[in-house]
């Protein structure tokens, strides 16, 4: 029987990641076993942990120990055993995997998409249960596997944020303010908004340390630091917050007041900072949930149309980054744990994308 190795993370201390190995039970009819080949590790995965209870991220890959969970990651897996007619040994899938060496799924194939119909995932957002057969995809994706693991989940979110803003006429805003602007989802959001006709001006907010890098990306019309909130023009604004930092959010709301026309909380790059509690002037901060916009667009445009558009936009933006971005590979259990802990601590350069594998070199 196969053994699986996983990183179990404490819900209340994301930096505490323990290594667990277990013997997998024999597959039931209709199930398949995948070896997790590689995956991206980004601040987005930290967000999964911070809001895991509210959104349900801890439910995808549950553990047997109370207070712990497995962080979901985006990457590639290969079928190594199958008792399903829908996938065969050797098939490779891109999608949502545990931070571990293996995953059991109950596949249901429709064209180039494989849905995981495992009972515990039935009530979870469909966007996270869909996997793509790499053999059914265009060559441009095979040439960009590292970028797909690291950047596509983030830039897809960026594309969906931009689509949602446009879908709502930018809530009447004349400017869009994006915090943690050096983070990948943030500068991807700047780039995706910039592709839209008639979009408001884009302002990136970042630390002084990351200001030069953020400006070099060329995806914002202007870049300010957290100490320069008072320089913001007092006009209708849509806030896209990736920090989750109540101090940052409060500064913006208190400066702009009722000119905060929408306040979307997307990420928590400052995950250790206190969350917002007290009411603020302007629009109420609310959590943005990308799968909700995907489902809305699937109904309006047809299933998969929006994500197909996101894929094209992702490839264009990724290629335009050129020499500003590089990928680091971390092989084995200890290397992956160290990469995760560095990400949680905010020690990874915004110019670096981490691709990890517990399987290779484990």
N, C-alpha and C positions, 0 to 999 in steps of 0.2 A: 504494500500500500504506500501511496505517496505521502510525503511529509510536507507541511507548509510552515514557513517561517513568516512571522508578521511583527510589525511594530505596533504595540498597544500604547496609546497616548492617554494621559490623564485628562479628564474633562476640565478639571480645575487648575491644571498646570501643564500647558501644551508642550513645554520643553522637556517634560519627563516622559521619555519614550523607552519602553522596555521591550526586549526581544522575547517573543514566545514562539515555540515550535510545537506543532501538534500533528498527530497522525490523522489523515483524512479518511472518512468513512467511504465504503464502496459506493459508487454512483448508483442512483436509482434510474429506472427507465426514463428517458426524456432529458437527462442531465448530461453536462459536459464539464470536463476539467480543463482549465486554461492555466498555462504557466505565464506569469506576468513578466514580460521581457524587459520593459523600461517604461519610465514615466517622468513627467516634469514635476518639479518641486518649486512652488512659488508662494508669494504672500496670499494668493487666492486660496491655497490649501489651508493656510492659517485661519482665514475667514471661515472656512468650512468648520473648523474646530470651535471658533468663538461663538458662532451662531448655530452650532450643531443641534441644539435642542429646539430652538425656535423654528428652524427650517426643516429639520429632519435628517440632517447629514449623518448623524451617528447611527441612523437606522439601516443604512445601506450595508454596512459590514460589521454587524454587532459582535461583541466579545462575550465571554462567559464571566467576566469580572465586572462587578458594579463599579461605576465611576470611570471606566475606561472605554476606549473606542479605537477604531482604525480610521485614519484619515483617508478619505477618498482622493484619488489622483487620476489624471488623464494620461493615457499612454497606450501601449500595445501589449497584447497577449496572444499566445499561440495555443491552439487546442492540442492537448497531449493525450486525451482520452475522451471518447464520446459514446454515449448510449442514446444519442439523438439523431434523427434523420436530417436535422436542419443544419448541422455542422459536422465536418469531418476532421480527423486527426491531420494536423498540418495547417489548417485554416488559421489565418491571422486576423485579429480584430482590433480596431481602434475604439477606445471608449473609456468608461469610468471603472477603475479598478481599485482594489485595496492596496495600501502600502504594505505589500507582502510579496510572497513568491508564487502564490496560486489563488485561483478563484473558481468556485463551482457555480455554474449558471444553468438555467433551464431555458435553452434557446428556442426562439420561434423566428424563422426567417421569412422575410418578405423582400424579394429582390436582393439588393446589396446591403440591406439593413437586417440586423439580428436583434430582436428584443429579448431581454432577460425577463422571463415570466415567473421567476421564483416567488413563492407566496409572500415572503416578507417584504418584497419590493412592489407589490401590486398597488399599494396606495401612495407610492412615492412618485414624484414628477416624471412623466414619460421621457422627457429630454435626457435624463440621466440613465435611463434603462435601455437606450438605443445604442447599438454598436455597429460599426461599419466594417464589412469584409474588405480588407485591403486589396484583394485580388479583383474586386469590382470597381476600383477607383482609378482615376487618371494618373498618369506618370508624374505630374507635377507634385502630387502628394508624396509619392515614394521618394522623391528627391529632397523632401523637406520634413523628414520624420522628426528630427530633433525640434525643429521650429514648431511642428504641429503639437508635440507633447507639451512644450513650454508655453508657446504663444497663442495657439489657436483658441484654447478655452478662454484665455483672457481677452484676446482681440474679438472673439465672437461675442463675449459679454459687452465689450466696447461698442461693437456694431449694433447690438440689440438696444443698448442705452441710447445711442444716437437715433435709432429707428423710433424708439419710444418717445423721445423728445420731439422728433419731427411729427410723429403721429398725434401728439398733443399740442401742435403749433408752438412748441418750446414754452408752453404755459405763459405766453405773452412776454417772455424774457428778451431783453436786448443784449444780454451777455450770459455766457455759461461759465461758471467758476468750477474748476476741477481741482480738488485737493490731492495731496500726495502725488503731485504731477510727474515725478520721476518714476513712479511705479508703472509696470507694464500695462495694466488695465487702464490706468489714468492717461498715459500718453497715447495709448491706443484709442481711447475715447476722444481725445483731441483730434487725432488723425481722422477718425470716422465722421465726426461732426463736420470737419473741414471738407469732406467729400460731398456734403449736402448743399444743394442750391439755396441761396438766401439764408444760410445759417447765421445766427448771432455771432458776435466776437467770442473768441475762446481765450480764457485766462487760466493759466496753470499756477497753482500754489504749491511751493515746495520749501525744503530747507535751504539755507544758504549754501550748505555743502553740495547740494545737488542742483543748484541753480544753473551753473554753466552747462552741465549735461542736458538738463531739460530744455534750455534755450537752443542747444545744438541740434535737437531733434526737429525743430522747425514745425511742430504740430500745433503750437499755441500762438495766438497773435501777440500775447505778452505773458511774462512770467513774473510773479511776485513771491516774496517769502512770507512765512507765517507772521513775521513782525510788521508786515506792510498791509495788513487788512484795511487800515484806515485810508489807504490810497485808492481803494476800489471806488469807481464812479457810483454814485448813489442813484442807480436806475434799475429797472426790473431785471432780476437775476434768477437764473436757475442754478442751484447749487448741486453739484454731484460730488458727494463726499466719499472718499476712499479710506479716510483715516479712522473714522469711528471715534475720534477724539473730541470729547465734549467741549474742551476749551477752544478748539479751533472752530467747531460748529457755533458755539455761543458768540465768539468774536464776530463771525460773519453775520449772524442774525441780528445781533445788537447794533452793528454798524449800519446795516441796510434796512432793518425793520421790516415794514410791510412790502418793501421792494424785493424781498425774498419770495418769489412767486411759486417756487417748488424747491423742496429740500429732500433730495434722494440720498439715502445711506446705502452705499453699494458694498464697501469693504471695510476692513478694520486693520489697516496696516499698522496703526498705533494700538495694537490689540490690548496692551497692558494699561492704557490710559483709561480713566473713568468714563463710563457711558453717560449719555445725556439723561438727566432726570427732570429738571425744572422746565416749565413751559417757556417758550421763546417767542419773540415777535416774529411776524411773517408766517409763511406756510409751515405746518407741522412737519418735522423730520420723520420720514417714513422709509422703511426698508424696501429697496428695489429688488424685485424677484424676477430674474430674467426668464425662467420657464413660463411665467404667466404671459409675457409678451410674445414668446414663441408660440404658445398655444393659440393666442388671439390671432396672430398672423397666419398660422396654419389653417385656421378656419376661414380667414378672409382670402388668402392667396393660394392656398393649397398646401398639403403636407410637404414639408421639406424645402419649400421655395425660399423662405427667409434664410435658413441656414445655408442654402446653396449660395445665396447672395453674400452671406457673411464669409464663406470660404473663399470666394473670389476676392473680396476686399482684403481679407487676411493675407492672402498671397501677395497682393500688390504692396500693402503696407510693410510686410516683413521684408520683402526684397528691397524696398526703399531705405530700410535701415542700414543696409550695407555694412561697412566696417565699424559701425557704432555698437554692434552687438556680437557676442560670442557665446558658445556653449561649453559648459564643463560637464564631464562625465564622471560619475561617482559609482563605483562597482563594489558590491558586497554589503553585508548587513551593517557593519560598523561605519563604513563610509556614508551609507545612506542615512543612518541615524545622525551622524555628525552634520550632514547637509541639511537635514530637517531642523536640527537645533540651531544651526546658524541662520536659517530662514526665520525661525521664530524670534530669534534675537535681533533681527534686522541687520545682520552683518553681511548680507550678500549684495554686491554692487549692482546697481540698476542696469549696468551694461552686460551682466552675466545671466545666462539661463542655465539652470541646473537640470541635468538629465540623470536619473538615478536608476539603479537596479539592485534589488536584493538577491536576485538569482545569479547574475553574472559575477563571478569572483567570490561568491558567498562561501 
